[in-house]
Amino acid sequence: MRGYIVDNLAGILPCEKSVLDVFKERINRAIERNQEISFKIAVGFFFFEGFQKLYPELKKLYERGLLKEFKLVMGPETRRSTKEILEALKSDGAALNSETFNFLRELHNSGKFDFRVFLDRNFHIKLYLFEIGDEIEIWAGSANLTRGGLERNIELIVPVSALTFEDRDLYREFFDEVWKRSTDKVEDLKIIDVIGRASTSEVIYLHPRDFIANLIRILNKGYLVKNISADLSYLAEFQHMSYYLCIDKLNRYGGCILANSF
């Protein structure tokens, strides 16, 4: 029987699944067998949105008393919202009005969920260990524990198969050693800069029209469209859509950048 590729349903082959499917199948297997399951995960990036995608399945496990542990080692950078959520887990006084966060806090307080941050070097690992009873599955590849990594991005994770029991224990030992070398200090997490820092710390505000004019000058273009023709017959269909999207943004915000082909 032919297998499948875990690439987040990229549409490359007919036999595809998502990384989220891998989680769901292991969780359902644990429920069917009425056996506890452990998750040991080491990834470069963890965003709370990734946990939100797992929340419904993890809740089913927890309510049945089958969630043994969820241990996560993450790299040194994350989004601001995720850092704030992890900080809130460590603070009894902080609370977020979120069903998913409240569940995560309950897991953390009961010792079912724990996380650490690896700081020694660049942390580019994507390792997933699923332990159901005495069985262990090892998956590795490109997917981080983010919403994109679980279902949106084109990823590739594969099972590490044909291993002896001794080899499988090596992966357990590897994860445990990475865990020991990591810290539980949330304050050490760095915030990802969505826009890279400027060469100076000074911030200059430009009106959107002035910004676009300067951008065109930087791109070495000698024109700035001032009058938009109502005749759109020469545009391709996707350019029609881009036109109306731009008009909407201009009406809302007073400026818009379009990178499109002609």
Secondary structure, 3 states (H helix, E strand, C coil): CCCCEECCCCCCCCCEECHHHHHHHHHHHHHHHCCCEEEEEEECCECHHHHHHHHHHHHHHHHCCCEEEEEEEECCEECHHHHHHHHHHHCCCCCCCCHHHHHHHHHHHCCCEEEEECCCCCCCCEEEEEEECCEEEEEEECCCECHHHHHHCCCCEEECCCCCHHHHHHHHHHHHHHHHCCECCHHHCEECCCCCCCCCCCCCCCCHHHHHHHHHHHCCCCCCCCCCCCCCCCCCHHHHHHHHHHHHHHHHHCCCCCCCCC
